[in-house]
Amino acid sequence: MPELLHTLHVDLASVAADRSYPIQIGRGLITDASIWQPLVEGRGVILVTDDQVGPLYGEAVKAALAGAGQLTEVVLPAGESHKDMTFIQQILDAALAERHERGSLFVALGGGVVGDMTGFAAACFLRGADFVQVPTTLLAQVDSSVGGKTGVNHAMGKNLIGAFHQPQQVVIDLDTLATLPAREYAAGLAEIIKYGLIRDAEFFAWLIDNAEALKSRDAAALAFAIERSCAIKAAVVAADEREGGVRAHLNFGHTFGHAIERIQGYGDWLHGEAVAAGMVLASRLSVLRGTLDPQVVDRLTAFNQSVGLPVSLPADVTAQAMLDAMGSDKKVSGGKVRYIVLSQLGEAVVAENVTDDDIARVIDA
Ligand SMILES: NC(=O)c1ccc[n+]([C@@H]2O[C@H](COP(=O)([O-])OP(=O)(O)OC[C@H]3O[C@@H](n4cnc5c(N)ncnc54)[C@H](O)[C@@H]3O)[C@@H](O)[C@H]2O)c1
Protein backbone atom coordinates (compact mmCIF):
# COMPACT_ATOMS: atom_id res chain seq x y z
CA MET A 1 0.00 0.00 0.00
CA PRO A 2 1.38 3.44 -0.90
CA GLU A 3 2.02 5.60 2.13
CA LEU A 4 2.38 9.37 1.88
CA LEU A 5 4.52 10.44 4.86
CA HIS A 6 5.20 14.13 4.30
CA THR A 7 4.15 16.91 1.96
CA LEU A 8 6.31 20.03 1.88
CA HIS A 9 6.02 23.11 -0.29
CA VAL A 10 8.61 25.09 -2.16
CA ASP A 11 7.08 28.50 -1.70
CA LEU A 12 7.95 30.76 -4.60
CA ALA A 13 4.84 32.89 -4.13
CA SER A 14 6.95 36.03 -3.79
CA VAL A 15 8.06 35.40 -7.39
CA ALA A 16 4.70 34.26 -8.77
CA ALA A 17 1.77 32.55 -7.07
CA ASP A 18 1.63 29.69 -9.58
CA ARG A 19 5.29 28.82 -9.15
CA SER A 20 4.98 27.13 -5.75
CA TYR A 21 4.97 23.34 -5.76
CA PRO A 22 4.69 20.35 -3.46
CA ILE A 23 7.33 17.79 -2.55
CA GLN A 24 5.69 14.52 -1.60
CA ILE A 25 7.70 11.98 0.38
CA GLY A 26 6.55 8.46 1.06
CA ARG A 27 6.68 4.78 0.22
CA GLY A 28 5.26 3.19 -2.90
CA LEU A 29 4.44 6.60 -4.36
CA ILE A 30 5.65 5.88 -7.89
CA THR A 31 2.79 3.43 -8.32
CA ASP A 32 0.21 5.50 -6.47
CA ALA A 33 -2.51 6.39 -8.97
CA SER A 34 -3.94 9.01 -6.60
CA ILE A 35 -0.68 10.96 -6.98
CA TRP A 36 -0.50 10.56 -10.73
CA GLN A 37 -4.12 10.97 -11.73
CA PRO A 38 -4.50 14.70 -10.99
CA LEU A 39 -1.17 15.36 -12.68
CA VAL A 40 -1.70 13.48 -15.92
CA GLU A 41 -5.46 13.17 -16.45
CA GLY A 42 -6.12 13.74 -20.13
CA ARG A 43 -2.68 15.11 -21.00
CA GLY A 44 0.22 13.60 -22.90
CA VAL A 45 3.25 12.41 -20.95
CA ILE A 46 6.89 12.18 -21.98
CA LEU A 47 8.48 9.80 -19.49
CA VAL A 48 12.27 10.16 -19.42
CA THR A 49 14.45 7.65 -17.62
CA ASP A 50 17.82 5.94 -18.07
CA ASP A 51 18.80 2.40 -18.99
CA GLN A 52 19.46 1.43 -15.36
CA VAL A 53 16.41 2.93 -13.67
CA GLY A 54 13.99 2.23 -16.53
CA PRO A 55 14.21 -1.57 -16.25
CA LEU A 56 13.71 -1.33 -12.46
CA TYR A 57 10.81 1.09 -12.20
CA GLY A 58 9.67 2.10 -15.70
CA GLU A 59 6.88 -0.45 -16.07
CA ALA A 60 5.42 0.32 -12.64
CA VAL A 61 5.34 4.04 -13.38
CA LYS A 62 3.81 3.49 -16.80
CA ALA A 63 1.07 1.36 -15.24
CA ALA A 64 0.32 4.14 -12.75
CA LEU A 65 0.12 6.66 -15.61
CA ALA A 66 -2.89 4.85 -17.04
CA GLY A 67 -5.07 7.97 -16.98
CA ALA A 68 -2.68 9.91 -19.19
CA GLY A 69 -3.21 10.69 -22.84
CA GLN A 70 -0.46 9.78 -25.25
CA LEU A 71 2.58 8.28 -23.48
CA THR A 72 6.08 8.55 -24.95
CA GLU A 73 9.03 6.91 -23.21
CA VAL A 74 12.61 8.06 -23.72
CA VAL A 75 15.37 5.87 -22.24
CA LEU A 76 18.76 7.59 -22.05
CA PRO A 77 22.10 5.89 -21.48
CA ALA A 78 22.86 6.21 -17.74
CA GLY A 79 25.61 8.41 -16.37
CA GLU A 80 27.18 11.84 -16.25
CA SER A 81 29.10 11.29 -19.50
CA HIS A 82 25.79 11.37 -21.38
CA LYS A 83 24.57 14.58 -19.81
CA ASP A 84 24.89 16.71 -22.93
CA MET A 85 22.98 18.41 -25.72
CA THR A 86 22.90 15.25 -27.87
CA PHE A 87 20.44 13.69 -25.48
CA ILE A 88 18.40 16.86 -25.04
CA GLN A 89 17.94 16.69 -28.78
CA GLN A 90 16.88 13.05 -28.46
CA ILE A 91 14.22 13.92 -25.87
CA LEU A 92 12.90 16.84 -27.93
CA ASP A 93 12.92 14.81 -31.15
CA ALA A 94 10.80 12.11 -29.50
CA ALA A 95 8.33 14.63 -28.07
CA LEU A 96 7.96 16.45 -31.40
CA ALA A 97 7.79 13.27 -33.48
CA GLU A 98 4.87 12.08 -31.38
CA ARG A 99 3.15 15.46 -31.72
CA HIS A 100 3.10 16.38 -28.07
CA GLU A 101 1.77 19.82 -27.27
CA ARG A 102 2.81 22.37 -24.71
CA GLY A 103 0.22 20.91 -22.33
CA SER A 104 2.06 17.60 -22.22
CA LEU A 105 3.92 16.74 -19.04
CA PHE A 106 7.55 15.64 -18.85
CA VAL A 107 8.27 13.13 -16.09
CA ALA A 108 11.90 12.62 -14.95
CA LEU A 109 12.36 9.14 -13.46
CA GLY A 110 15.95 8.71 -12.30
CA GLY A 111 18.89 10.36 -10.62
CA GLY A 112 20.15 13.91 -10.93
CA VAL A 113 21.35 13.40 -14.48
CA VAL A 114 17.91 12.40 -15.75
CA GLY A 115 16.29 15.13 -13.63
CA ASP A 116 18.56 17.92 -14.85
CA MET A 117 18.19 16.85 -18.49
CA THR A 118 14.44 16.31 -18.42
CA GLY A 119 13.92 19.66 -16.74
CA PHE A 120 16.03 21.39 -19.33
CA ALA A 121 14.24 19.62 -22.21
CA ALA A 122 10.91 20.66 -20.65
CA ALA A 123 12.13 24.27 -20.35
CA CYS A 124 13.00 24.29 -24.07
CA PHE A 125 10.02 22.34 -25.42
CA LEU A 126 7.63 24.77 -27.13
CA ARG A 127 9.16 27.50 -24.91
CA GLY A 128 8.32 25.76 -21.67
CA ALA A 129 6.33 22.68 -20.66
CA ASP A 130 5.54 21.34 -17.20
CA PHE A 131 7.63 18.63 -15.62
CA VAL A 132 7.57 16.41 -12.55
CA GLN A 133 10.63 15.11 -10.76
CA VAL A 134 10.64 11.49 -9.58
CA PRO A 135 14.15 11.27 -8.10
CA THR A 136 15.52 7.77 -7.49
CA THR A 137 18.96 8.49 -6.01
CA LEU A 138 19.40 9.85 -2.50
CA LEU A 139 21.32 12.82 -3.91
CA ALA A 140 18.50 13.64 -6.31
CA GLN A 141 15.88 13.25 -3.57
CA VAL A 142 17.53 15.70 -1.19
CA ASP A 143 19.18 18.04 -3.64
CA SER A 144 18.91 18.10 -7.42
CA SER A 145 15.16 17.51 -7.76
CA VAL A 146 14.32 20.55 -5.62
CA GLY A 147 15.08 24.08 -6.70
CA GLY A 148 14.68 24.29 -10.47
CA LYS A 149 18.27 24.21 -11.68
CA THR A 150 18.27 22.22 -14.93
CA GLY A 151 20.86 21.74 -17.62
CA VAL A 152 23.64 19.79 -19.25
CA ASN A 153 27.43 19.74 -19.40
CA HIS A 154 29.61 21.24 -22.13
CA ALA A 155 33.13 20.32 -23.18
CA MET A 156 34.20 23.52 -21.37
CA GLY A 157 32.75 22.40 -18.04
CA LYS A 158 29.92 20.98 -15.95
CA ASN A 159 26.40 22.37 -16.07
CA LEU A 160 27.39 25.30 -18.27
CA ILE A 161 24.21 25.16 -20.34
CA GLY A 162 20.86 25.26 -18.63
CA ALA A 163 17.86 27.11 -17.32
CA PHE A 164 16.01 27.75 -14.11
CA HIS A 165 12.81 25.78 -14.59
CA GLN A 166 10.86 24.71 -11.52
CA PRO A 167 9.00 21.38 -11.53
CA GLN A 168 5.24 21.13 -10.94
CA GLN A 169 5.78 18.53 -8.27
CA VAL A 170 8.49 16.35 -6.75
CA VAL A 171 7.52 12.76 -5.93
CA ILE A 172 10.03 11.06 -3.62
CA ASP A 173 9.52 7.33 -3.21
CA LEU A 174 11.81 6.00 -0.48
CA ASP A 175 11.37 2.44 -1.73
CA THR A 176 13.39 3.20 -4.87
CA LEU A 177 16.50 3.60 -2.69
CA ALA A 178 16.55 -0.16 -2.02
CA THR A 179 18.28 -0.79 -5.36
CA LEU A 180 20.75 2.11 -5.19
CA PRO A 181 24.42 1.04 -5.16
CA ALA A 182 26.19 1.70 -1.81
CA ARG A 183 28.57 4.36 -3.09
CA GLU A 184 25.73 6.32 -4.72
CA TYR A 185 23.79 6.07 -1.49
CA ALA A 186 26.67 7.36 0.63
CA ALA A 187 27.17 10.25 -1.81
CA GLY A 188 23.62 11.35 -1.00
CA LEU A 189 24.38 11.27 2.73
CA ALA A 190 27.11 13.84 2.12
CA GLU A 191 24.54 16.35 0.85
CA ILE A 192 22.31 15.55 3.83
CA ILE A 193 24.96 16.29 6.46
CA LYS A 194 25.69 19.52 4.57
CA TYR A 195 22.20 20.79 5.47
CA GLY A 196 22.92 20.25 9.15
CA LEU A 197 26.24 22.02 8.91
CA ILE A 198 24.91 25.09 7.08
CA ARG A 199 21.47 25.49 8.64
CA ASP A 200 20.59 23.22 11.55
CA ALA A 201 22.92 22.22 14.40
CA GLU A 202 20.26 19.99 15.96
CA PHE A 203 19.83 18.08 12.68
CA PHE A 204 23.62 17.71 12.46
CA ALA A 205 23.68 16.16 15.93
CA TRP A 206 20.77 13.86 15.02
CA LEU A 207 22.62 12.69 11.89
CA ILE A 208 25.76 11.94 13.86
CA ASP A 209 23.72 9.95 16.39
CA ASN A 210 21.86 8.06 13.67
CA ALA A 211 24.75 7.35 11.29
CA GLU A 212 24.38 3.59 11.66
CA ALA A 213 20.61 3.63 11.04
CA LEU A 214 21.16 5.78 7.97
CA LYS A 215 23.92 3.54 6.71
CA SER A 216 21.62 0.54 6.94
CA ARG A 217 18.87 2.50 5.10
CA ASP A 218 16.47 2.35 8.03
CA ALA A 219 13.18 3.62 6.59
CA ALA A 220 12.15 5.86 9.51
CA ALA A 221 15.59 7.47 9.78
CA LEU A 222 15.68 8.04 6.04
CA ALA A 223 12.20 9.54 5.94
CA PHE A 224 13.15 12.05 8.61
CA ALA A 225 16.53 12.90 7.06
CA ILE A 226 15.04 13.40 3.60
CA GLU A 227 12.16 15.49 4.90
CA ARG A 228 14.46 17.74 6.91
CA SER A 229 16.89 18.11 3.99
CA CYS A 230 14.13 18.99 1.52
CA ALA A 231 12.64 21.47 3.99
CA ILE A 232 15.98 23.24 4.32
CA LYS A 233 16.61 23.25 0.58
CA ALA A 234 13.05 24.48 -0.09
CA ALA A 235 13.50 27.35 2.38
CA VAL A 236 16.81 28.39 0.84
CA VAL A 237 15.40 28.26 -2.70
CA ALA A 238 12.31 30.21 -1.65
CA ALA A 239 14.55 32.92 -0.20
CA ASP A 240 16.84 33.09 -3.23
CA GLU A 241 15.68 31.21 -6.32
CA ARG A 242 18.46 32.37 -8.66
CA GLU A 243 21.47 32.26 -6.37
CA GLY A 244 21.90 35.98 -5.86
CA GLY A 245 22.51 35.49 -2.12
CA VAL A 246 21.88 32.75 0.42
CA ARG A 247 21.49 29.97 -2.15
CA ALA A 248 25.29 30.13 -2.43
CA HIS A 249 25.42 28.58 1.06
CA LEU A 250 24.33 25.30 -0.53
CA ASN A 251 27.77 25.26 -2.13
CA PHE A 252 29.44 24.63 1.23
CA GLY A 253 32.29 22.19 0.53
CA HIS A 254 31.60 22.41 -3.20
CA THR A 255 34.41 24.80 -4.17
CA PHE A 256 36.87 22.23 -2.85
CA GLY A 257 34.75 19.35 -4.14
CA HIS A 258 34.52 20.70 -7.69
CA ALA A 259 38.29 21.18 -7.69
CA ILE A 260 38.82 17.54 -6.73
CA GLU A 261 36.47 16.43 -9.52
CA ARG A 262 38.19 18.71 -12.02
CA ILE A 263 41.69 17.47 -11.10
CA GLN A 264 40.53 13.88 -11.38
CA GLY A 265 38.94 14.55 -14.76
CA TYR A 266 35.49 13.59 -13.37
CA GLY A 267 34.28 10.02 -12.97
CA ASP A 268 36.80 8.81 -10.39
CA TRP A 269 35.18 9.99 -7.16
CA LEU A 270 31.46 10.64 -7.21
CA HIS A 271 30.35 14.25 -6.80
CA GLY A 272 29.06 13.55 -3.27
CA GLU A 273 32.35 11.92 -2.31
CA ALA A 274 34.29 14.98 -3.49
CA VAL A 275 31.88 17.24 -1.59
CA ALA A 276 32.34 15.10 1.55
CA ALA A 277 36.09 15.70 1.53
CA GLY A 278 35.45 19.33 0.53
CA MET A 279 33.24 19.88 3.57
CA VAL A 280 35.98 18.64 5.88
CA LEU A 281 38.32 21.22 4.30
CA ALA A 282 35.71 24.00 4.44
CA SER A 283 35.08 23.17 8.10
CA ARG A 284 38.82 23.31 8.81
CA LEU A 285 38.91 26.69 7.06
CA SER A 286 36.14 27.83 9.41
CA VAL A 287 38.21 26.65 12.39
CA LEU A 288 41.26 28.47 11.03
CA ARG A 289 39.20 31.65 10.83
CA GLY A 290 38.26 31.22 14.46
CA THR A 291 34.52 30.78 14.01
CA LEU A 292 34.05 27.03 14.40
CA ASP A 293 34.69 24.65 17.26
CA PRO A 294 37.31 22.11 16.07
CA GLN A 295 35.12 19.35 17.53
CA VAL A 296 32.74 19.83 14.60
CA VAL A 297 35.50 18.76 12.21
CA ASP A 298 36.08 15.66 14.33
CA ARG A 299 32.38 14.80 14.38
CA LEU A 300 32.04 15.34 10.63
CA THR A 301 35.12 13.21 9.99
CA ALA A 302 33.71 10.42 12.17
CA PHE A 303 30.36 10.59 10.35
CA ASN A 304 32.02 10.40 6.93
CA GLN A 305 34.11 7.44 8.03
CA SER A 306 31.16 5.57 9.46
CA VAL A 307 29.05 5.91 6.29
CA GLY A 308 31.95 5.28 3.88
CA LEU A 309 32.74 8.79 2.67
CA PRO A 310 36.22 10.29 2.18
CA VAL A 311 37.64 12.65 4.80
CA SER A 312 40.69 13.99 2.97
CA LEU A 313 41.98 14.68 -0.52
CA PRO A 314 43.02 11.88 -2.86
CA ALA A 315 46.67 11.05 -2.04
CA ASP A 316 48.15 12.52 -5.22
CA VAL A 317 46.34 15.89 -5.08
CA THR A 318 48.50 18.81 -3.92
CA ALA A 319 47.50 22.13 -2.40
CA GLN A 320 48.81 23.93 -5.49
CA ALA A 321 46.72 21.74 -7.81
CA MET A 322 43.67 22.54 -5.69
CA LEU A 323 44.37 26.29 -5.80
CA ASP A 324 44.79 26.18 -9.58
CA ALA A 325 41.60 24.16 -10.04
CA MET A 326 39.58 26.39 -7.72
CA GLY A 327 40.71 29.46 -9.64
CA SER A 328 39.01 28.11 -12.74
CA ASP A 329 35.71 27.15 -11.05
CA LYS A 330 32.63 28.68 -12.68
CA LYS A 331 31.64 30.08 -9.30
CA VAL A 332 34.67 32.40 -9.29
CA SER A 333 33.20 35.88 -9.06
CA GLY A 334 35.08 39.06 -9.97
CA GLY A 335 38.33 37.09 -10.11
CA LYS A 336 37.91 35.88 -6.52
CA VAL A 337 37.19 32.34 -5.45
CA ARG A 338 34.10 32.29 -3.28
CA TYR A 339 34.43 30.10 -0.20
CA ILE A 340 31.50 29.26 2.01
CA VAL A 341 32.43 28.82 5.66
CA LEU A 342 30.59 28.27 8.92
CA SER A 343 30.21 31.25 11.25
CA GLN A 344 29.11 28.58 13.74
CA LEU A 345 27.64 25.10 13.48
CA GLY A 346 24.34 25.47 11.60
CA GLU A 347 25.16 28.85 10.06
CA ALA A 348 26.94 29.44 6.74
CA VAL A 349 28.40 32.67 5.36
CA VAL A 350 30.40 33.71 2.32
CA ALA A 351 33.99 34.20 3.48
CA GLU A 352 35.84 37.38 2.62
CA ASN A 353 39.62 37.62 2.32
CA VAL A 354 40.58 33.98 2.22
CA THR A 355 44.22 33.80 1.15
CA ASP A 356 46.00 31.07 -0.78
CA ASP A 357 48.09 30.59 2.32
CA ASP A 358 44.93 29.86 4.36
CA ILE A 359 43.91 27.24 1.82
CA ALA A 360 47.37 25.64 1.78
CA ARG A 361 47.34 25.47 5.60
CA VAL A 362 43.92 23.86 5.63
CA ILE A 363 44.89 21.30 3.00
CA ASP A 364 48.24 20.47 4.58
CA ALA A 365 46.83 20.27 8.13
N1 LIG B 1 19.93 20.62 -10.32
C1 LIG B 1 20.57 20.71 -9.19
O1 LIG B 1 20.31 21.56 -8.34
C2 LIG B 1 21.64 19.70 -8.90
C3 LIG B 1 22.16 19.58 -7.60
C4 LIG B 1 23.10 18.58 -7.35
C5 LIG B 1 23.51 17.74 -8.38
N2 LIG B 1 22.99 17.90 -9.64
C6 LIG B 1 23.38 17.02 -10.74
O2 LIG B 1 22.98 15.71 -10.41
C7 LIG B 1 23.80 14.80 -11.12
C8 LIG B 1 24.19 13.67 -10.19
O3 LIG B 1 23.02 13.00 -9.82
P1 LIG B 1 23.06 11.54 -9.22
O4 LIG B 1 24.09 11.48 -8.18
O5 LIG B 1 21.67 11.20 -8.90
O6 LIG B 1 23.67 10.68 -10.43
P2 LIG B 1 23.00 9.84 -11.62
O7 LIG B 1 21.75 10.45 -12.09
O8 LIG B 1 24.09 9.64 -12.62
O9 LIG B 1 22.66 8.45 -10.93
C9 LIG B 1 23.72 7.66 -10.46
C10 LIG B 1 23.61 6.23 -10.98
O10 LIG B 1 22.62 5.52 -10.23
C11 LIG B 1 21.68 4.92 -11.10
N3 LIG B 1 20.42 4.90 -10.38
C12 LIG B 1 19.61 5.94 -10.13
N4 LIG B 1 18.62 5.57 -9.31
C13 LIG B 1 18.80 4.27 -9.05
C14 LIG B 1 18.09 3.33 -8.24
N5 LIG B 1 17.04 3.69 -7.51
N6 LIG B 1 18.53 2.06 -8.22
C15 LIG B 1 19.65 1.69 -8.92
N7 LIG B 1 20.37 2.54 -9.68
C16 LIG B 1 19.94 3.82 -9.73
C17 LIG B 1 21.71 5.75 -12.35
O11 LIG B 1 21.26 5.02 -13.46
C18 LIG B 1 23.19 6.12 -12.44
O12 LIG B 1 23.89 5.09 -13.05
C19 LIG B 1 24.99 15.58 -11.64
O13 LIG B 1 24.87 15.73 -13.03
C20 LIG B 1 24.87 16.93 -10.95
O14 LIG B 1 25.35 17.98 -11.74
C21 LIG B 1 22.07 18.86 -9.90
The ligand as an SDF file (V2000), in Angstrom:
LIG
                    3D

 44 48  0  0  0  0  0  0  0  0999 V2000
   19.9310   20.6200  -10.3200 N   0  0  0  0  0  0  0  0  0  0  0  0
   20.5700   20.7060   -9.1900 C   0  0  0  0  0  0  0  0  0  0  0  0
   20.3100   21.5640   -8.3380 O   0  0  0  0  0  0  0  0  0  0  0  0
   21.6400   19.7030   -8.8990 C   0  0  0  0  0  0  0  0  0  0  0  0
   22.1610   19.5800   -7.5990 C   0  0  0  0  0  0  0  0  0  0  0  0
   23.1000   18.5820   -7.3510 C   0  0  0  0  0  0  0  0  0  0  0  0
   23.5090   17.7450   -8.3780 C   0  0  0  0  0  0  0  0  0  0  0  0
   22.9870   17.9040   -9.6370 N   0  0  0  0  0  0  0  0  0  0  0  0
   23.3840   17.0220  -10.7410 C   0  0  0  0  0  0  0  0  0  0  0  0
   22.9830   15.7080  -10.4130 O   0  0  0  0  0  0  0  0  0  0  0  0
   23.7990   14.8010  -11.1230 C   0  0  0  0  0  0  0  0  0  0  0  0
   24.1940   13.6700  -10.1890 C   0  0  0  0  0  0  0  0  0  0  0  0
   23.0180   12.9990   -9.8210 O   0  0  0  0  0  0  0  0  0  0  0  0
   23.0630   11.5360   -9.2230 P   0  0  0  0  0  0  0  0  0  0  0  0
   24.0870   11.4770   -8.1750 O   0  0  0  0  0  0  0  0  0  0  0  0
   21.6740   11.1950   -8.9010 O   0  0  0  0  0  0  0  0  0  0  0  0
   23.6650   10.6790  -10.4310 O   0  0  0  0  0  0  0  0  0  0  0  0
   23.0000    9.8390  -11.6190 P   0  0  0  0  0  0  0  0  0  0  0  0
   21.7550   10.4500  -12.0880 O   0  0  0  0  0  0  0  0  0  0  0  0
   24.0920    9.6440  -12.6160 O   0  0  0  0  0  0  0  0  0  0  0  0
   22.6640    8.4480  -10.9270 O   0  0  0  0  0  0  0  0  0  0  0  0
   23.7210    7.6600  -10.4550 C   0  0  0  0  0  0  0  0  0  0  0  0
   23.6050    6.2290  -10.9830 C   0  0  0  0  0  0  0  0  0  0  0  0
   22.6220    5.5250  -10.2290 O   0  0  0  0  0  0  0  0  0  0  0  0
   21.6850    4.9180  -11.0980 C   0  0  0  0  0  0  0  0  0  0  0  0
   20.4220    4.8970  -10.3760 N   0  0  0  0  0  0  0  0  0  0  0  0
   19.6100    5.9360  -10.1290 C   0  0  0  0  0  0  0  0  0  0  0  0
   18.6240    5.5730   -9.3130 N   0  0  0  0  0  0  0  0  0  0  0  0
   18.7970    4.2650   -9.0460 C   0  0  0  0  0  0  0  0  0  0  0  0
   18.0930    3.3270   -8.2430 C   0  0  0  0  0  0  0  0  0  0  0  0
   17.0380    3.6900   -7.5060 N   0  0  0  0  0  0  0  0  0  0  0  0
   18.5320    2.0600   -8.2150 N   0  0  0  0  0  0  0  0  0  0  0  0
   19.6470    1.6910   -8.9150 C   0  0  0  0  0  0  0  0  0  0  0  0
   20.3680    2.5400   -9.6760 N   0  0  0  0  0  0  0  0  0  0  0  0
   19.9360    3.8220   -9.7270 C   0  0  0  0  0  0  0  0  0  0  0  0
   21.7110    5.7500  -12.3460 C   0  0  0  0  0  0  0  0  0  0  0  0
   21.2570    5.0160  -13.4650 O   0  0  0  0  0  0  0  0  0  0  0  0
   23.1850    6.1250  -12.4360 C   0  0  0  0  0  0  0  0  0  0  0  0
   23.8940    5.0850  -13.0450 O   0  0  0  0  0  0  0  0  0  0  0  0
   24.9930   15.5840  -11.6430 C   0  0  0  0  0  0  0  0  0  0  0  0
   24.8670   15.7280  -13.0300 O   0  0  0  0  0  0  0  0  0  0  0  0
   24.8700   16.9310  -10.9480 C   0  0  0  0  0  0  0  0  0  0  0  0
   25.3460   17.9850  -11.7380 O   0  0  0  0  0  0  0  0  0  0  0  0
   22.0710   18.8560   -9.9000 C   0  0  0  0  0  0  0  0  0  0  0  0
  1  2  1  0
  2  3  2  0
  2  4  1  0
  4  5  1  0
  4 44  2  0
  5  6  2  0
  6  7  1  0
  7  8  2  0
  8  9  1  0
  8 44  1  0
  9 10  1  0
  9 42  1  0
 10 11  1  0
 11 12  1  0
 11 40  1  0
 12 13  1  0
 13 14  1  0
 14 15  2  0
 14 16  1  0
 14 17  1  0
 17 18  1  0
 18 19  2  0
 18 20  1  0
 18 21  1  0
 21 22  1  0
 22 23  1  0
 23 24  1  0
 23 38  1  0
 24 25  1  0
 25 26  1  0
 25 36  1  0
 26 27  1  0
 26 35  1  0
 27 28  2  0
 28 29  1  0
 29 30  1  0
 29 35  2  0
 30 31  1  0
 30 32  2  0
 32 33  1  0
 33 34  2  0
 34 35  1  0
 36 37  1  0
 36 38  1  0
 38 39  1  0
 40 41  1  0
 40 42  1  0
 42 43  1  0
M  CHG  2   8   1  16  -1
M  END
$$$$
